Amino acid sequence: MAAMATTVFQAGPMEVDVKHVDKSMIPNLARPLMVVAPKETGAYPVIVFLHGWNMLNSWYEQLLTHVASHGFIAVAPQLYWMVSEPDADDIDATKRITNWLADHDKGLAHVLKDVLKLEHVEPDLSKLALAGHSRGGQTAFAVALGLGDAKTKLELKFSALIGVDPVAGVSRAQQLEPKVLTFEPDCLDVGMPVLVMGTGLGPKHIGGFPCAPVGVNHAEFYKECAPPRYHLVVKDYGHLDMLDDNVPYIINNCMCMRNQHDTKDLARRTMGGAMVAFLRAKLRIDVRDLITIYRNPEIAPAVLDQVDEFLPCFVGRPNPSSV
């Protein structure tokens, strides 16, 4: 059956290596990195992934390993940590890390060959995506829109953008600077296809502000993106339920509303599988998995809600065969 044709929600066929890289290894790095790459010989598309507020890049290893096992290289810089630095600093750091990828002497190809010892694995920087979770999603959109200081010019071109439960602030009146959201539909023209993923429990709170407040969360990002745009919500999971299983107790249990059944693997495989399907469609021009998910969202490991898309030249939801 066509509904069962996709394997993106399962671990991919490729063995994956993970390496943390810092200035002691690569002196010209703007920030420390986690690199997640297939071990199998080949040239692979690259995704730059930005972590959320008060998060460590290492807490996304399981999610990014899922993506990499399907034939992608993930580069996750460590941005701010336990401070409220202006987002402009992370916008600039993201652009510097992106430019570093193509450095002929000490860039990503060097790290793969000489640090990870993957001599026959190469980055295909003509197929480059940008993604981010939570505040990292806001930063990813800001980079794509060209916001922030112009002191660093982005030298590579992104071809796809993913927001993983992106958050722009605590309320419409308190957006993070530089402001991304305008509260007008179809106004965020990032010049590339966008996948926005949300969580059903993100807008709920456990005492303080919710981690993904209504009005500045995934729903508003999706509504404001110019087409082509894609949207799905992992209904029964919270804002941090795609993180690794071994994150500290206070992060896992005390910051955000979460699923109480210890089934984070279902959320990770659902979000990771959707990322793989979207990246295949937009970077490899293979739309089969994305079509399958949008026609049959019930095949995902976790319940999907608000599965929608908006493509150019269509009003409302088009036939998914046009994805």
CORTACOR-V916111 format. One line per field, one symbol per residue. burial: 1 if it has 16 or more other ideal C-beta (glycine too) atoms within 10 Angstrom, else 0. A space follows every 50 residues. Layout:
burial=???
This chain:
burial=00000101100101011110100011001111111111100001111111 11101111111111111111111111111100000011011111111111 10000011101100010100111010111111111111111111101100 01010101111111111111000011000110000001010111111111 11110000011110111111111111111111111111111111001000 01001111100001111111111111111111100010111111111011 11011110111000000101001
